[in-house]
């Protein structure tokens, strides 16, 4: 079928099961029901919003212009009256996918089950962070506005792209059989290090990382390299 214009003046989108959220340039977040090959407008959910980001298949997060972080639970479907909207933090500077956000130079992550936020990283971070990712095996990456990709955390298979160098220790690395033997192994970088510049896109496949630079050059490192 041919394309059709659903909405104009859109700044960002997010979604949940049978739900589409759209942040307009004027700061309003509108909600659509996506069902039976149609997208039906349900109404305005929030106003005064600066950023919108995906959390999971039933939730999304939004940052208003005053730095308040809103958690939207759409587990009951696209009916706006049944959505749970909660302000979970304040003084937030920017938000990332999967419930992570930056506040006072610290990366936090919200857990809806405990209804609390925990620190992901507290330390010196590069300025101008645009994106943050947490890989499956506790490796962490940030991409800045000027295209610098930084990484820290688990470096067991060289997924930080620095040739397997370490600057910290992890005392909880599993090295034995099912009897759960543990030892201290130097496989963790405790502070962010710059991996590559002029990066535009990043993709992860387990412990292997792929990064595309702005000129079209594709780099890879980590497991299997």
N, C-alpha and C positions, 0 to 999 in steps of 0.2 A: 504494500500500500504506500501511497505518497505521504510525505511528511506534512505536518501541520504545526503552526505556531501555537504553543500553549500559553505562553506568557512573555512579555517583554520587560526589559529593565531588571533582569535577574543578576544578582551578584554571586550567589552560591546556591548549591542544592545539596540535600541529604535525603535519607529515606529510611524506611522501616518496612516491615511486612505489610503490603497493600497500601503503603503510605508514601507520598512524596512531599518533602518540605522544600520550599523555595524562599530564599532570602532576597528581597528586592532591594534596589539601590536606595530606597527611602527608609530602609531599616525595618520594614515589616516582614514577618515570616508567615506565608500562607501555606495551607495544607490541602493536598489533593488525595482523594481516594483513588487508588489504582486497582481496577477490577473489571473483569469481563471486557478486556481490550479497550477500556476507556479510562480517562483521568478526569475525575469530577471534583470541582472546587468545593471544599468544605468550609472555608472561611479563613479569617486571620487568627493566627495562634499567638504571636508575640509582636511587640513593636519596640523600636529603639535598639535594634540588634545590629552589631557590627560584624560578627563572624558566625558562621554556621559550620558544623562538622559532624561527620558520621561517627556513631559509637558502635552499634551492632544492629542486628536485624530487627530489633524492636525499640531502639533508643537512639537519641541524638543529643548533641549539646550545642548551646548557643551562648555567645558572649555579647552582652549589651554594651552600649557606648560608655557606661559608667564603670566597666570592669567587673560586673556581676556575671557569674557563670550559671547558666540555666541548664538543668537536666530535664529532658523531656522523655517520658515513658509512654510509648504508643503500643504497649503489649496488648491492649484491648481493641486495637484496630484504629480506623481513621476518624472515628467520632471524636471531635475536639473536646466535647464535654466530658469524655471519659479519660482523656489524657492527663497524666500526672505531671505537673510542672513544678519543679523545685529549684530554688537558688541554693547551690551547693558550696559556693565560695565567692569571695570578693577580692578586689585588687588584682585581678588576673590581667595579664598583658596580651596573651594570645592563646589560641587553642589549636590542638592537633587532633588527628583521628584517634579512635578507640579510647576516648576519655582522658587523654593526656593534655596537660596545659602548663603554661609558663607563668610563674608568679614570683616576683621579687628575685629573679635570676635563678629560680629553682624549678625543675621539672617535676610535676606532680601527676598522679594518676588516680582517678575516682573509681571506687568499687561500689556498684549499686547494691551488692549483697550485704556489705557491712555499713553502707551509707556513710562512707568516710573516704578521705583521700590520703594516700601515702606518698612519700618522697621517692621518686625514681632516681634522681641525681641532684646532689647538692655540692656544687664546686664551681670552678671557673669554667664558663661556657663561652663559645665564640659569640660575638654580637650579631644581631640581625638574623636570628633563627627564623626560617620560613617553614620547615618541615621537621618532624621528629618521628623516628621509627624505632620500635623495639622488636628485634628479631626473635624467633622462636627459642633460641638457645642463650638468651640474655646478652646479646650484643646490641649496642645502642648506636644510633646514627642521627646526626642533624645536618640539614642542608641550609646554608645561609642565603640571604637575598642575593649576594654577589656570586653564588654558585660554588662555594667551598663546601665539600663534604667532609665531615668529621666523624670519628667513631671511637668507642671505648667499650669496655666490658669483656666478654668471653672472646678469647683469641686462639682457641684450641686448634682450629684448622686454618688459621691465618685469615679469618674473615674480616679483620681490621685493615688488611692491605698493607701492612708494614713489614712484611718478610718474617713474621712470626716473633717479633720482639715483644717483651713483656715488661711492665713496670709495676706490677702488683701481684698479689697472691690470692687464690681462692681456696679456703680450707675445706670446701664441701664438694670436691670433685669425686665422683664415684669411679673407682678403679678396680673393684673386685668383682666377685660373682654375686649371686642373688643374696648372699649373706651380708651385703651392704658394707663393704670395707671402704673406708675413706682415707684420704691422705691430702697433704698440702702440695699443690702443684702450681707452678708458675704458668698460668694460662690466661691471666686477666690483666687488662690495662685499666687502671683505675682513674685515669684522667683522659679527656678527649685529645686526640691527635688528628691533624689534618691528613686526609687520605688522598684527595684529588681536587683539583680546581676546575672551574668552568663547567660544572655539572648541571644538567637540566632535569634528568629523570633517574630514578634508582629503583631496582627491582631485586627481590631476594628469593632464592630457591633453597630453602633450608640453610645450610652453612655457606652457600656460595652467593656472591654479590655481583650484580651487574649495574654499571653506571654509564649513562649516555651523556657525553659532553654536548655543548651547544653547537659545535661544528659538525656533529654527527658521528664522532668517534665513540666506539663502544669499548669499555674496559670491563674486565672480570677478574675476580680473585676469590680466594677461600678454598673450600673443599673441592678437591679434584684438580687444583691448579698446581 
